[in-house]
Amino acid sequence: MRTRPLKVALLGCGVVGSEVARIMTTHADDLAARIGAPVELAGVAVRRPGKVRAGVPDELVTTDATALVKRGDIDVVIEVIGGIEPARALITTAFEHGASVVSANKALLAEDGATLYAAAEQHGRDLYFEAAVAGAIPLIRPLRESLAGDKVNRVLGIVNGTTNFILDKMDTSGAGYSEALDEATALGYAEADPTADVEGFDAAAKAAILAGIAFHTRVRLDDVYREGMTEVTAADFASAKRMGCTIKLLAICERAADGQSVTARVHPAMIPLSHPLASVREAYNAVFVEAEAAGRLMFYGPGAGGSPTASAVLGDLVAVCRNKLAEATGPGESVYTQLPVSPMGDVVTRYHISLDVADKPGVLAQVATVFAEHGVSIDTVRQQGKDGEASLVVVTHRAPDAALSGTVEALRKLDTVRGVASIMRVEGE
Ligand SMILES: NC(=O)c1ccc[n+]([C@@H]2O[C@H](COP(=O)([O-])OP(=O)(O)OC[C@H]3O[C@@H](n4cnc5c(N)ncnc54)[C@H](OP(=O)(O)O)[C@@H]3O)[C@@H](O)[C@H]2O)c1
């Protein structure tokens, strides 16, 4: 074993960084044995130097992250600050000064992964980011390496624990969205400002990363269609139950049937209770991967939290250090297919639509005609009437999203349709 240590700069010492520092210290001997050289924490960059950080010696703490990555003797930079800047500048500076980088920063990778990959390649260094998607769950490495000989056609996942917790509470207790959100906040599963989670931004960033790697093409955050889950109601869950389904916020990355394009989207969807993702409870994450030769694979586990996320960071640290000792680099960006990302209108799926309609003869025929005119074929219809008003629940066969949007627009114009109570996609069949 080499005795000269590999030097690690830790940028950020919050929820994830503090656990990274703790595990690096407590497991130092095991890490050294697995890598073939000791790893030494050479510096820790933070914003507030006065804060007490258990297990982190004061002399390692600095507020000058730029000077730390520019030192010239750093082998690996671990970026767990988050956000776009200064994280992006620090990562590119780290590459320029000879370090490889491990990051957990989904927002930056989804926004501008290309810049990071290019800098890593230019300087012959590694960029690893297992922790950026689904916390502890090994997903990036299986997609980048284990499935590199296969053809991935679909990635379907629950990649945000906060929203899964809220939807699970709504499902099991019959609670409304606000009530379930309050419980998630009280238990620490939701942040004070839950927008990034409940509006699907966090999941969309992960979808962009997963789609890019799965399909060997460049997918940016802007390419991902996104709908949050704040409009999901207890009534939607009741409808889902009647269909033998539950509701999950899903990230779905698909190769088109003709193989010529891909799509990436995040939205709430009904999935059958028989689907493995339906049984993912509380704040857990799970990702279902469909590959041509491998078939269907499911990855499941804790998708966030300091210690689970640090596990993924440490796994990357070991890999990057091994590469360094072997004077090699791991896989870089793979975008050779250059498949275009199609708009949401091209996505083909099934729909569950609840309409409030007048309870009088001929309404059903009128509604059915609108569906037919837009080429959307109906699978089942359920009608319930009371006091001159009725609700009509239509479940369609697979149809393009654009056709469904046209249908709904036309339905809203019918005198007999009082309102469109909800539209939900049906996935996983
Ligand atoms: N938390 C999770 O469960 C989780 C899961 C997966 C991925 N991630 C990702 O991991 C990253 C870190 O998340 P986190 O939850 O650990 O965040 P966090 O608790 O807010 O910690 C951020 C850390 O960065 C430091 N920092 C902020 N701005 C800085 C600057 N300009 N220069 C130097 N240090 C700076 C902060 O310093 P102070 O301590 O002085 O404030 C803090 O130590 C993010 O990219 C996040 O998306 C987190």
The ligand as an ORCA input file, in Angstrom:
! r2SCAN-3c Opt
* xyz 0 1
  N     -29.400     16.585      2.217
  C     -29.673     15.519      1.483
  O     -30.359     14.590      1.921
  C     -29.110     15.411      0.082
  C     -29.374     14.267     -0.663
  C     -28.825     14.147     -1.952
  C     -28.061     15.183     -2.470
  N     -27.861     16.303     -1.720
  C     -27.066     17.379     -2.312
  O     -25.917     17.563     -1.517
  C     -25.532     18.935     -1.561
  C     -25.424     19.459     -0.131
  O     -26.666     19.329      0.504
  P     -26.799     19.513      2.089
  O     -28.180     19.055      2.429
  O     -25.644     18.904      2.793
  O     -26.746     21.112      2.210
  P     -26.523     21.975      3.535
  O     -26.844     21.198      4.760
  O     -27.212     23.269      3.312
  O     -24.947     22.241      3.531
  C     -24.313     23.111      2.636
  C     -22.906     23.358      3.108
  O     -22.248     24.205      2.161
  C     -21.631     25.297      2.869
  N     -21.606     26.444      1.984
  C     -22.648     27.118      1.479
  N     -22.204     28.111      0.669
  C     -20.865     28.049      0.684
  C     -19.828     28.780      0.061
  N     -20.111     29.803     -0.738
  N     -18.533     28.432      0.296
  C     -18.261     27.397      1.107
  N     -19.188     26.641      1.733
  C     -20.472     26.969      1.512
  C     -22.471     25.505      4.098
  O     -21.692     26.154      5.086
  P     -22.250     26.425      6.573
  O     -22.268     25.075      7.234
  O     -21.249     27.317      7.155
  O     -23.613     27.003      6.388
  C     -22.811     24.062      4.462
  O     -21.789     23.496      5.224
  C     -26.580     19.631     -2.433
  O     -26.127     19.684     -3.751
  C     -27.762     18.709     -2.339
  O     -28.626     18.801     -3.461
  C     -28.364     16.440     -0.454
*
